[in-house]
Amino acid sequence: MTRTRPGPSLRARTVKRVFVVALRAMRRFGGGGTPAPDAPRPELEAYALQLRDATERTLSRAPVGSDIEVVALAGAPVPGLVVAPRRLGSVPTGRTAQAEWLAAAPRVVVHLHGGAYILFSPTTHRGLAAAIARTVDAAVILPDYRLAPEHPYPAALDDAEATWRWLAGTVGVAPGRLTLTGDSAGGGLGAALLVRLRDAGERLPAAYVGMSPWLDLAGTGRSMMELDGVDPWLSAAMNDPAARAYAGDAPLDHPEVSPLYADLSRFPPMLLQVGGDEILRDDTVRFTARAREAGVDASYGIYPGLWHVFQAFPGLPESRDALAEIGGFLRRHTSAQG
């Protein structure tokens, strides 16, 4: 199913104006300009570290709500966080007890955070993970995968795979209760993980959700140019150096770097959501079309006037609707009994 939503709401239009002002201020305080895609590695690293510091300090302050518990992920090959509704019971902090708790949880979601592969962390995405945990009634795992440019491809994908194999194998979360979500670069990383697991003959997630997923690092979609300057969050000039920093020596159309170019057959049911004003809009449209051609149960929704990963903005009617749809989709494709 494909849906273009009505909107944007008055609240969304108001929040967007405030958001644009805040972004401009953050970028001013960051200083400097965006490096060229072929800039020397030290320049790319300096740019990434500068942005990381500013965004980490700002976004890590966001509250998660008193109904949510956040604890360190114990015993995993990749560090991270467990974000879960308190109604599921207290999350143990010890390695063995936490693994047993996760194995018995009604549902477990692995969420791969966004940030153009160069920014953000589980800490910055606790709020979005909390929203997913509430709507799905699940424990959400946020892996702290390695970032570029210090750790280019395949480091982030290796970390996502290691986390997935640990949950599905060592911990023993039943495949029917284990799903995969991601926002922005994390959405692309999640789709790349599907490619890798499928090619290895492994059991795939019960379902996949991409929120404004970055699926084409080569930037060939029409919206990349048509909406450049309209998108308040991203620009083609910002995406180019991040894409090059992450890809490293791999071509930008490598199927594990840009899953748009992968064989999408035998993928699990998929739901993608994207804002109508995003330069990444056509990543979602084209990826869903290719998935359907491969026989996959895939659908997407476009939210007019909305921006990149709008689901992370609490209080918007569109965010509530989008998260409710995600919750219904993931509950429908999982079984609390495994």
C-alpha positions in Angstrom: 0.0 0.0 0.0 1.2 3.5 -0.8 -0.2 6.6 1.0 0.3 10.3 0.7 -1.0 11.9 3.9 -2.9 15.1 4.2 -1.1 17.9 5.9 1.1 19.4 7.2 -0.8 20.2 10.4 -0.6 23.7 11.9 1.5 22.3 14.8 3.9 20.8 12.3 4.2 24.1 10.4 4.9 25.9 13.7 7.5 23.4 14.8 9.2 23.5 11.4 9.8 27.2 11.7 11.3 26.9 15.2 13.4 23.9 14.0 14.9 25.8 11.1 16.0 28.6 13.4 17.5 26.1 15.9 19.4 24.3 13.1 20.9 27.5 11.8 22.0 28.5 15.3 23.6 25.0 15.9 25.5 25.3 12.6 26.7 28.8 13.4 28.0 27.6 16.7 29.7 24.7 15.0 31.7 27.1 12.9 33.3 26.3 9.6 31.7 25.0 6.4 30.8 21.7 4.9 33.9 20.0 3.4 34.0 18.8 -0.2 33.2 15.1 -0.8 36.8 14.5 -1.8 38.3 16.5 1.1 41.3 15.0 2.8 40.5 12.5 5.6 41.7 14.9 8.4 39.3 17.5 7.2 36.4 15.0 7.1 37.3 13.8 10.6 37.5 17.3 12.0 34.1 18.1 10.5 32.5 15.0 11.9 33.9 15.5 15.4 32.8 19.1 15.4 29.2 18.2 14.5 29.2 15.2 17.0 30.1 17.4 19.9 27.4 20.0 19.2 24.6 17.4 18.5 25.5 15.0 21.3 25.3 17.7 23.9 21.9 19.0 22.6 20.1 15.8 21.8 21.2 13.6 24.8 19.3 15.9 27.1 15.9 14.9 25.7 13.7 13.1 28.3 12.4 9.6 27.7 9.5 9.6 30.1 9.0 8.1 33.5 7.3 5.0 32.0 10.5 4.0 30.2 13.6 2.3 31.6 17.0 2.7 30.0 19.9 0.5 30.9 23.2 -0.5 29.4 23.2 -3.5 27.1 25.1 -6.3 29.0 27.2 -9.0 27.4 26.7 -8.0 23.8 29.7 -7.9 21.3 28.8 -4.2 20.6 27.9 -1.8 23.4 24.5 -0.2 23.5 21.3 0.5 25.4 18.1 -1.4 26.2 15.1 0.9 26.2 11.9 -0.7 27.5 8.5 0.2 28.9 8.4 -0.4 32.7 5.2 -2.4 32.2 7.4 -5.2 30.8 9.1 -5.4 34.2 12.5 -4.2 35.5 15.3 -4.7 33.0 18.2 -6.6 34.8 21.7 -5.1 34.5 23.7 -8.4 34.8 24.8 -10.2 31.7 23.0 -13.5 32.3 19.9 -12.1 33.8 19.5 -9.5 31.1 19.9 -12.1 28.4 17.2 -14.3 30.0 14.9 -11.3 30.3 15.4 -10.4 26.6 14.8 -14.0 25.5 11.5 -13.9 27.4 10.4 -10.4 26.3 7.2 -10.4 24.2 8.9 -8.5 21.4 12.5 -7.2 20.8 13.2 -4.5 18.2 16.8 -3.7 17.1 16.8 0.0 16.2 19.8 1.4 14.2 20.2 5.1 14.9 20.7 7.7 12.1 23.3 10.4 11.7 24.7 10.1 8.2 27.0 7.4 9.6 29.2 10.1 11.2 26.9 11.4 14.0 24.7 10.5 17.0 24.6 7.6 19.3 22.2 5.4 21.4 22.1 8.3 23.9 20.8 10.8 21.3 18.1 8.3 20.2 16.7 7.3 23.5 13.6 9.4 22.9 12.8 7.8 19.5 13.6 4.4 20.9 11.2 5.1 23.8 8.4 6.0 21.4 9.0 2.8 19.5 9.1 0.8 22.7 5.7 2.2 23.8 3.9 1.7 20.5 5.2 -1.8 19.8 5.2 -2.9 23.5 8.8 -4.1 23.1 12.3 -3.9 24.4 14.3 -1.8 22.0 18.0 -2.5 21.5 20.2 0.5 20.4 23.6 -0.7 19.3 26.5 1.8 19.5 27.9 0.9 16.1 31.2 2.5 15.0 31.1 5.7 13.0 32.9 7.1 10.0 35.2 8.6 8.9 37.4 6.8 11.6 35.6 3.5 10.9 34.3 3.4 7.3 32.3 0.6 5.7 32.0 -2.2 6.7 32.5 -1.4 10.4 28.9 -0.2 11.1 27.4 -3.1 9.2 29.7 -5.6 11.0 28.5 -4.2 14.3 24.9 -4.4 13.3 25.3 -8.0 12.2 27.2 -8.9 15.4 24.4 -7.5 17.5 21.7 -9.3 15.5 23.5 -12.6 15.6 24.1 -12.3 19.4 20.3 -11.6 20.0 19.1 -14.3 17.6 21.8 -16.9 18.5 23.5 -16.4 21.9 20.5 -14.8 23.7 18.0 -16.9 21.8 15.3 -14.3 21.0 12.8 -16.2 18.9 12.8 -15.1 15.2 9.1 -14.4 15.3 9.6 -11.8 18.0 12.6 -10.0 16.6 12.2 -7.1 14.2 14.5 -4.4 12.8 14.0 -0.6 12.5 16.2 2.3 11.6 16.1 6.0 10.9 18.0 7.9 8.2 21.4 6.2 7.8 20.2 3.6 10.3 17.4 2.8 8.0 19.9 2.2 5.2 22.1 0.2 7.5 19.1 -1.9 8.5 18.3 -2.6 4.8 22.0 -3.5 4.3 21.8 -5.9 7.2 18.9 -7.6 5.4 21.0 -8.0 2.3 23.9 -9.5 4.3 21.7 -11.9 6.3 19.7 -13.0 3.3 22.9 -13.6 1.2 24.3 -15.7 4.1 21.2 -17.8 4.2 20.3 -16.6 7.7 16.8 -16.2 9.2 15.6 -12.7 8.6 13.8 -10.3 10.9 10.0 -10.8 11.1 9.6 -7.3 9.7 11.6 -4.1 8.8 10.7 -0.4 9.3 12.6 2.5 7.7 12.0 6.0 8.9 13.4 8.4 6.2 15.9 5.8 5.3 19.1 6.8 3.4 19.2 4.0 0.8 21.1 5.6 -2.1 24.4 7.2 -1.0 25.1 8.0 -4.7 22.3 10.6 -4.5 20.6 9.8 -7.8 17.0 10.4 -6.8 15.2 13.4 -8.3 14.3 14.7 -4.9 18.0 15.1 -4.1 18.0 18.1 -6.3 14.4 19.1 -6.5 14.1 19.5 -2.7 17.6 20.8 -2.0 16.9 24.0 -0.2 13.4 23.0 0.7 14.5 20.2 3.1 15.2 22.1 6.4 17.4 19.3 7.8 19.6 17.9 5.0 21.2 19.2 1.8 23.0 17.5 -1.0 26.2 19.4 -0.1 26.0 17.9 3.4 25.2 14.4 2.3 28.1 14.1 -0.2 31.0 14.2 2.2 29.2 11.9 4.7 28.6 9.4 2.0 32.2 9.4 0.9 33.4 9.2 4.4 31.3 6.2 5.1 31.9 4.3 1.9 35.6 4.6 2.1 37.1 2.6 -0.7 33.8 1.0 -1.7 31.8 2.4 -4.6 28.7 4.4 -3.5 26.4 2.0 -5.4 27.8 -1.1 -3.6 24.6 -3.0 -2.4 25.8 -3.1 1.2 26.5 0.7 1.1 23.4 1.7 -0.9 20.8 -1.1 -0.6 18.8 0.5 -3.4 21.1 -1.3 -5.8 20.8 -4.7 -4.0 18.7 -7.7 -5.0 15.7 -7.2 -2.7 14.1 -10.7 -3.1 13.1 -12.7 -0.1 13.1 -9.6 2.2 10.6 -9.6 5.1 7.5 -7.4 5.1 8.6 -3.7 5.0 7.1 -0.4 6.0 8.9 2.9 5.0 7.9 6.4 6.0 9.3 9.7 4.6 8.6 13.4 4.8 7.3 15.1 1.6 10.0 17.8 1.9 12.9 15.5 2.2 15.8 15.2 -0.3 15.7 11.5 0.5 12.0 11.1 -0.5 12.8 9.3 -3.7 15.1 6.8 -1.9 11.9 5.5 -0.2 9.8 5.6 -3.3 12.3 3.8 -5.5 13.3 1.2 -2.9 9.7 0.2 -2.2 9.0 -0.1 -6.0 12.1 -2.4 -6.4 11.0 -4.5 -3.4 7.6 -5.0 -4.8 9.0 -6.0 -8.2 11.0 -8.6 -6.2 7.8 -9.9 -4.7 8.2 -8.4 -1.2 5.3 -7.1 0.9 6.4 -3.5 1.0 4.5 -0.2 1.5 5.4 3.4 2.2 3.8 6.6 3.4 4.7 10.2 2.3 3.9 12.9 4.9 3.6 16.2 3.0 5.4 19.2 4.4 7.2 17.1 6.9 11.0 16.8 7.3 13.6 14.2 7.9 12.8 11.7 10.7 9.8 13.7 11.9 8.8 10.7 14.0 11.4 11.8 16.5 9.5 15.0 17.2 6.9 14.3 20.0 3.6 16.1 20.0 3.1 16.3 16.3 -0.1 14.7 15.0 1.9 13.3 12.1 4.4 11.7 14.5 1.7 10.1 16.6 0.0 8.7 13.4 3.3 7.5 12.0 4.4 5.8 15.3 0.9 4.2 15.7 1.2 2.8 12.2 4.7 1.4 13.0 3.4 -0.1 16.2 0.5 -1.8 14.4 2.7 -3.0 11.6 5.4 -4.6 13.9 2.8 -6.1 16.2 0.9 -7.6 13.3 4.1 -9.3 11.9 5.4 -10.6 15.2 4.1 -13.1 17.8 4.5 -12.6 21.5 4.9 -16.3 21.7 7.8 -16.4 19.2 
